[in-house]
Amino acid sequence: MTENEFEQSFQKAIKLSFFKSRDYNKEPPVIAIIFSNDKDGIESYRFLQNELTKDEISIVFRPIENEKMNLTIVDNKNSKVFNISDLNYSKSELTDFRKNGEFGKYCVFCISQIINNQLILSSVVREKPLMVSELVFSK
């Protein structure tokens, strides 16, 4: 998958959400990239699942405005960089995630959609959640 194909697929996302872990021994924290249609983003997500291990993926978060963020996913194995721009996010949710969540070595990165105000994980996530070892929050 080319960088352009990956970015076009993930650029359909509407929002990023952050879910902290209260007890890392029971569950890792979760970062969800949310789409309107549950089919959007699946090809790019499967690429990450099938081609990379959790230690070969880094994710960089760069807020650009009060409620907008750029996301960069780094494929450390193949030296590829995927950029997704202008995603909505909640500044207070991110602050709470970073300050009050319990972190270990890994975090779950997943694709999802919101149906009836509930976050629904894509079936590809339920089969095999994608773990990520490195999160970078820039200012």
C-alpha angles and dihedrals in degrees: 000000000000124000089247094053091047093049094047090053096048093040087075088072117115102197150001120227129192124209117188125214119238092191116022091193089066102034138358122231116272133221113193126196105205128212132187091227120044091220094060115097095013096115092051092044092050089050089057092044096048103034105039139048122224090260093054096061128078125178124204121197119200118180109212101176136006095283102011129087139182117221126204122191113197121205098205092184097060098023093242126147123203118195125198115182140201100015117168117239140161113254092203091049091052092047091050091047092053099040104036107027124097113239133196128167098298141046129191116242112194144168119232147148134225117243120176090349091304126116109237118194118224115251090245088060094049090051095051121356115214113239120203125197103195128051120176121192113195128185 
